Amino acid sequence: MGVGGNFWELLKPYGRAEGFDFLRNKRVAVDLSYWIVQQETAVLKAHIRNPHIRLTFFRTINLYSKFGAFPVFVADGTASPLKSQARIARFFRASGIELSSLPAAEEGISIERNKAFQKCEQECVELLELLGVPVLKAKGEAEALCAQLNQEGQVDACITADSDAFLFGAKCVIKNIQPNSKEPFECYRMSDIESGLGLRRNHLIAISLLVGNDHNLIGVPGIGLETALRFVKSFSEDEILYRLQEIGGGDVQVLQRDVNLDCNFIPISDESPQKTKVRHCSFCGHPGSKKTHLKFACQYCSSNADEGCIQKPSGFKCNCSSCDLDNKEKEQKRNENWQIKVCRMIASEQNFPNNEITEMYLNKHQQSADGDYHLTWSSPKTDMLVDYLAYYQHWEPSYTRQRTLPMLSTIFLRDVASNSKDQLLCGQYEFDSIQRVKRRFGHQLYVINWKKTTREMSNEICIPSENPDTEQELRIADDESKDLLDEPEVLQIHIKDGCSFLSTEEDMELVQSAFPEKVSQFLRDKELKETKSSRKRSVKPENLESPRGVQLSINNFYRSSKVQATPGENESGSSKISVDTSGESDKEPIRNYSKSARRKLLFG
């Protein structure tokens, strides 16, 4: 959830759509609880075996192979007592139970998530460890540690839908991923929010205190997002939280004095004489009397002086200095009354603001292990991963190895690019050639052919056997939810000259770094083929006549095959028909002949 009051809608105009290469070779922190909760909506009511495991598996594979990222997963820790109380309140609200019967939060006591969620989270953590991905355990909320990693420069972005990640200090948040699009990432940067809305981190914290957040669902009753936005923008970042503290103390008079100073109100002296109202003409609406303006035009009207003033239109408002000053004073009074009204609503709220929530957003949230973290990525433990997915998902080993290969090929190319001595993918496939360039949603990739060099069957990657149970399981896997990160495409497996080949799609820059000679050879061959094809197209045939089966243009057709009838009588008294190939057939249009004659002339 994060900040209440449809906070994401406020930030939506300042979001960016980023392309496929946005996360390439970058570190990204993933809120694991966000994925687990999201799978409940993604799978709807479909009967799928352990959807949280399947979703985490395929999304992690895609982050590696499709987007080239280095993911870091963060799991939730023990929630604070306020967060536990908010969870109970949210449950009461969804169940239709009155919040008045909600028990009070006891200090220092927190409530863990339900057992089902903890079980799903633990199974996902075990899967990620088998995939070789670092997993961190937060002391409190996962998005807090994600934001801290982003703020410290340990990661380049966070993947979470909790908007309070900005309150914890995040600089770049990816809210949504749609892989089957040209720009799959919905990204929000704190710099864009600051320049667009004029809000900084403390302003966002103040808004969350007013409209509600994950630790206090209600906020201040009667204050919505627009009211909170307008109110906090009247203070600077350094003073907004301090001013809320003063308002919460109930000193409205002190607040009124501060508001007058902050909002640049027009000073009005109590000792000055009462201002006299300037008379305005009822005919033209400008300062002066109607009797005078009927004879002579005033200085505000554009007509000639002898013609008098122009009658004012409906809804006319005078812009003279006196009226302008009066309007400013009225606007000042309305603004002052509005701010005093908001301040009184804030002052009437008990225990506002909650300093515990403010400190929670401003303080650092290290993971609970030893207060330190080391981000390292390792190769997947393939054999243990096969056993794990066979137990939980009932997948055959060949299917698991096949689906894991895109991630393994990406890791292999990274290792080769960093001068690794290992030249075999999975210990049995070598880089053979670049088949072609493929374009997917505007992004170019190399299709790589991997040649099998050994005949070991234990680690063989192949198409699953035609077993009825296996086919049923594969159909279930294919029919499962098509959500944010769908399962990767099926690998192309073919046999040529008695050798087995695999085809995978790889990033062009990564292949260039790992095998520059292969890329150079592919580009030379491609250029040679293009040169030969361009030469064939440039050769013109000597015979200008169209080959059989090829339709001529309408001009060439009439110029080459139209016949011309020359009127005249021969010795037998019959008409003489001659063929005109000189191009002068337009002297006597063909439409002048009968229908039968035109048919004979055109079609022989």
C-alpha angles and dihedrals in degrees: 000000000000117000114018131226098065091296093171090060088058091053097040097092089058097050122109132215108225128197134240095277095054094102098029111135090355131119117240129187115220124204099225094195089057090059093046094050092043094056090065089064095037097057094040107188098332117134101239127159111245097335093186091062094047093046093048092047097051095039091053091049090051094048087056104038105027101034101024094227132151103228124204116192123211122197126203119260130199111322121233119253089253092053090048090051091050091052090053090048091051089051091049091049093050091048094050093245117145114254090223088077091054111121117239119256113255116224115257094006119114131179121227122227118267119285094249092058093046090051092051091048093050092049091050091049090053090050093049092049089054089051090055095244120142114248122194128196115219124213091226129352121007094224089057092060091041089055092047092052089050093047093050093048095247090123132022099222145001127233108212140115094217107108092201087078085089089054090055090053106268116160101192125026126184106206101176139017124201107178096185094068139077093249106030101174125081099201132184123194125197090222091060091049091051094050095041103041100018090234126137131190096278090048090055091049090052091050091051091052090052101043100029138261142199091292098043113026097187105045111179112343113238096025117105132184096273092049092047092047093052092045099049093046089065089069133058123247094254096054106032097089092043091051091050087053090054093047091049088056089066099241098139094165092058088046092051091053091049092047091053091053096044098048097051095239119187108261113236118193117222091211095057115104118260111276115248117225115242114235116243130203113252090211104052099011096232128121112287140053127303092230092058094043092053089061101036129020117245123238092257096057118082098215125101118280093242094055098056130227128322119249112253118247124237113283092023118167122193117233099196120133093256094052092043091055091046091052091050091052091050092049089048091052093048091049092047093050091048093052092047089051091052091047092053091051089052093046091051091059112095120235093008124190102027103222091198091063092046093051090046091058094045100042127079120258111207121186115268101243107081103326092258135085137200118197110212130157123208137180118277119265093238100185094048090044091054091052092046095053092041089057099043102028101024090231120159116244092245091054093050093048091048093052093045095051097086089059092045092050091051091051090046093053090048091052093048090049088054091056098265116171094218108102099173126083109226087352093285112057125074129195105264110170148316108264101192146314115273126197117211118180090336093311119116121223137175118241103219126202115215117197121213111232102178135046099219108144097195095075098026118142109214144139111286116262120263096259117148092227091048093048090051091051091049091050089053090050092049094047095051121111118306095216137148099312108024123195114280124260119278113266118251110239120186140159124228127175090350093305127113119233133192123202122208134171114239137179112266096225092049092051090047091054094046102040110016093162093056091049092049091050091049092050092049092050091047092050091048092052092048091050093052093048092049090052091053091051093048095056111097121207116244094220107074093195114106115252118244114281095023116108117230124220116264092253094050091046095057093039094054106033110022115115126210125216115218113204116228141108124256127203093283091050093248125129119261119230118197131183115240114207097159094089093247094112092114092075090086113025117232092229089074091073128081123269094256091049092050090050091053092046095049101038103027 
